[in-house]
Amino acid sequence: MTKTRLLAGRAVNPVGLGCMNVAWAYGNPPAREDAVALFRAALDGGCDHFDTANIYGKGVSEEILRDAIMDRRDEFLLATKTGIIVEGPRRGIDCSPESITASLDASLQRLGTDHVDLFYMHRFDPKVPIADSVGAMARAIEAGKIGAYGVSEWSSAHIREAHAVHPMAAVQTEFSLWTRNVELGVMETTRELGIALVAFSPVARGALAGGVRDVAALTDQDLRRTHPRFLPDNWAHNIKLIDAFDALAADAGITPAQLALAWVLSHGDHLHAIPGTRTIAHWQENHATSGLVVAPEVLDQASALVNQQTVTGHRYPDTMRATIDTEDF
């Protein structure tokens, strides 16, 4: 496998680190000192792509990155996001130029840096003309506050429209063996336009990494409790797929997470993956994937076993589906 791939003009390891888990979404976050230790160990171990967002813990993830590694700012690509509003009763999507600019300045302050390498619009905002949103990104590039911009969970048509206004560097979307919406257009669009495709949740929110067995044991605030694939009736079916997938990985001499990541990365040199974790051991396991060679027949078996047709349940509950612009099955 290629050891480095281009992202926002920089050669980076194709397996980066998603920084949501240390502050939000999946169970109880780790102690702050443990999160700091994770980020430092990842940087020391060769991680050169850290991906966060303003909403992860309402800025806490960005602040932990500041405390952990911002004194070594030139050693890694830093990405953060804007656009999702979760401020008390004020919730929704806002990619207006004013909101983008204010959000960027707030993120830079929390991160303790004067620039980020990649700044994403976290969701598509149908209320704002694309040219207006992209114009704000272009001005931030001119001002030196961001190196490049990207979008997350946008459709092929809207990606093309934005790219025509100002070239984008990356599209981030959920992509894994069991979530394949990008195959409906975004994969080919990014390949054609020379845009990096960054896969979040590449190990299926832990399901394909040995991270979930008993869904009843998930904490009350864990987002997966509301996701259809993790609801008890659907999970009873999906866990059988996972057991077979785990056995396939074991037969290949690799871990389930490594097989899941290798499958994502096998789709082209413009693919990147940003699995999240809270432990150094899991980060090391994920990071090692970029040096593995997995036989094509094993990848094919994995693809036939776990896919959009064999999994039971949609990837998101209805309320979240309404915010997604990416083509859907």
Secondary structure, DSSP 8 states (H G I E B T S, - for coil): --S-EEETTEEE-SB-EE-STTTSSSSS---HHHHHHHHHHHHHTT--EEE--TTTTTTHHHHHHHHHHGGGGGGSEEEEEE-EEEETTEEEE---HHHHHHHHHHHHHHHTSS-BSEEEE-S--TTS-HHHHHHHHHHHHHTTSBS-EEEES--HHHHHHHHHHS---EEEEE-BTTB-GGGGTHHHHHHHHT-EEEEESTTTTTGGGT--S-GGGS-TT-GGGGSGGGSHHHHHHHHHHHHHHHHHHHHHTS-HHHHHHHHHHTT-TTEEE--B-SSHHHHHHHHGGGG----HHHHHHHHHHSSTTTS-S-SS-HHHHTT--S---
